[in-house]
Amino acid sequence: MTPTAITPNDDASTLSDEGIEETFADALALLFSVPQVAVTARPGRVWTHANTGIRVCIPLTAKDENWTLQADAVWLASIFLADHLDLFDADSFKYESVLELGSGSGLLGLAIATRFPQARVVLSDYPDEGIINTLKQNIRLNNLEERVSALPLDWNAPETLRSRRFQTIIAADTLWNSQLHLPFCRTLRKSMTPDADIHIIAGLHTGRLTLQRFIETANQQGFDVINTMEYHVSNSKKRGWAQERPEETQEDAAHWLLYINMKRKVDSINYTYFK
């Protein structure tokens, strides 16, 4: 299955100047065969993910300075994983308690809740009122209030989780800022059960060096990186992770995503380290 584009609802408002800009950007991507790394729209507009039927509004941050959170888009990594939930082993996937970090619009977590009817999912993002309210709105849009909730979570203050622990943690395109790798890992440690599975996907537009730095930080922080695999965004190709591909152009990199599966190290670190 190839990843689908997110298309506007039939009942969406007619194209404004912003809509024309979106259409122009789509045309450029097709013309030069470069995939968009994110789908953007004016905040509040409802979009539908074709393969799942999930409807999401694009978040608008309540504070202007929070635009750097990059929450005002649906990122290609999230779309790809929502399209390819078969990457998760259905027999071993721990859907009873799922936490999504850096949810943005919440597409990925909502897709998991839709795919696994018994799933209990928490969507989390930086405690900006605009982002969190949009997550709550998107939960209601998809009639998932009974099994999905939204949680404000600052990676620099993961103690807000208190005693909550999750069996599965997912994140899409959250590794682009290497300064947040350590807080991100600490949040993972605070939020995971001893046997939790961690699934992370990131576009290679993030940069191979930045992604390798995260892998090294995760190892240093007591995580066992079990699987690192590169996936092409528009076909079934996959290949092992490489720190460097000297022949790769920026255009080439835009066609690939890195999937990372991690658990805590069992034999080299005591679980008390994760508290």
Secondary structure, DSSP 8 states (H G I E B T S, - for coil): -----EEE-TTS----HHHHHHHHHHHHHHHHT---SEE--STT-EEEETTT--EEE----SSGGGGGG--SSEEHHHHHHHHTGGGS-TTT---SSEEEES-TT-HHHHHHHHHSTT--EEEEE-S-HHHHHHHHHHHHHTT-TTTEEEEE--TT-GGGGTT--EEEEEEES--S-GGGHHHHHHHHHHHEEEEEEEEEEEEGGG-HHHHHHHHHHHHHTTEEEEEEEEEESSSS-EEE--S--TT--HHHHTTEEEEEEEEE-SSSS-GGGG-
